[in-house]
Amino acid sequence: MGRPDTTLHTEVAVVGSGAGGAVTAARLAAAGRDVTVLEEGPRSEPDAVAPFSLEEMATKYRHRGLSASLGSPAIAFAEGRCVGGSTEINSGLYHRLPGELAAEWARAYAIDGFDPGTLDRYAAEVEAELGVSRLPGPAPRSSAVLEEGATKLGWRAVEFARVHRYEPGGRAVKQTMSRTLLPRAEADGATVLADCRVLRVRRRAGRAVGLDVERTRPDGTRQRVAVLADHVVVCAGAIQTPTLLQRSGVRGVVGTGLKVHPTIKVAARFGEPMEHDDVPMHRVTEFSPHLTIGGSASRRGHLALALAETGLDATEAMADWEHVAVYYAAIRSEGRGRITALPGAAAPLVTYGLTDGDLSRLARGLVHVGDVLLAAGAFELHPSIVGGPVVRDRAGLVQWWDAVTRRRANLMTVHMTSTVRMGEDPDRTGTDSYGRVHGHANLYVNDASLLPDAPGVNPQGAVMAIASRNAEHLLATL
């Protein structure tokens, strides 16, 4: 970047405003620190667009939700790119990091201060701040059918808690970061700057000294901004955080070890309307944590996309779209991927390799989804497999075992983790136990990149608890 058009000074620069960045900013600002948050995407009013709509994908998703990792098969993935980050676009399902997993990670990666009791204490604080709740009344049909199908099969199913507040009349309001922690941080003196793409971290003699930023003005023109900072905390998510660090010349274990929850879908047609205003909050947990069954957003556009993935004629199903909903099976994957920043390119190269075992588990998951949906009353199932056979009874599900192949399966994920793992061994991890980048005195990571593995549950709760813990540790060192 050439000579900046303007220069800003701050004590702590936070890159990214999602679950990790918002928690970091709120904790530091509440303690009286001078905090500036840089968000690449725009700021919009929380109710400006309908949730899970195509308009939301156009305004709040990176690349309109059309990102994908290279591999066989490719895996589509979605990231939030707006004030509030991916908390603005996810389903808000909330789960604490399982205690046994925290203990396993602490041992395997030599993470200090990572015992389940400590993490639960931070999780409880987050839950009290945001309001984590369950439905005050009956579940929508798209969700209830999962519980009904599981009950008929003798499987476990639960309603997951969500980061939601329920208003009188039952309206659910997702407690995104733009509604909650970011306004609180601003009330405590933090500055949140939207439309600011961070090009690189300025470094000198093992220290971060600031950021080179390109800011887009309301008229579309751009200005160069130098943000001089005493401390830099990168919270841009498991794809963008390693990309920025690599672009800034940071070496070490950065960008390797990407983990995701690969997900395969089924569009199910029922004899009744499925209520598409909300995502299903029930999950079939009979096979957890290695395999989870749940439901996705099922607005008309999502259904059209899901049905198109089969490559078969779905005219009749789309004509009856109010009776159709999308469900999925998600697995903990043995595979892993890599993030590579490309010179001169804004987007990184993302690769991910599934193992044969992963494909086998996805096929098993697909059949289990079919089982539970047929038990719940679905009479027609369209799998997200190119040319995948439409199934109308349990006997037909056997066809799916051989249909889930590297060439035919359409997979996606919204959970990406583990690209800058935390721990005390610099040969295996990118940061220390509290997110400080190895070899740097004042450069930190505080987002899903730190998780050593994909947790098998929605990761937002784990990310927020860990971010809160790390922010408290950072405060003790300032």
Disulfide bonds with the S-S distance in Angstrom:
none
